[in-house]
Amino acid sequence: MADLHCENVVLIDVRRHSQVTQFIVVGSGTSDRQMYSVAEDVAELGSESGHPVFQSSRERSSNWMVIDFVDVIVHIFEPNTRAYYDLESLWVDAKRVRWRRAGQGM
């Protein structure tokens, strides 16, 4: 998502807090077209990696898109919608995971 210009990408480990999923990824898009493109690319990457999409909400004009891979749920928000729903605060007790791209040092 960060490679596709999403902003403030956060990875949350919810394994100790959720019976439904293990990780939640949240990022902000810069436009509805960019968000849709990111959602499509994320879904394609999951499928190519052997993790097909279980369910998704990827409407072209949406301000919140969700791609559910079961173990990982990806949320792509328009910034104002992200601030309004403040999804990260629902998981305030869950660990934020520092992530990096493969091949990059910390």
Secondary structure, DSSP 8 states (H G I E B T S, - for coil): -GGGT-EEEEEEE-TTT-SS-SEEEEEE-SSHHHHHHHHHHHHHHHHHTT---SEEE--TT-SEEEEE-SSEEEEEE-HHHHHHH-HHHHTTTSEEE----TT---
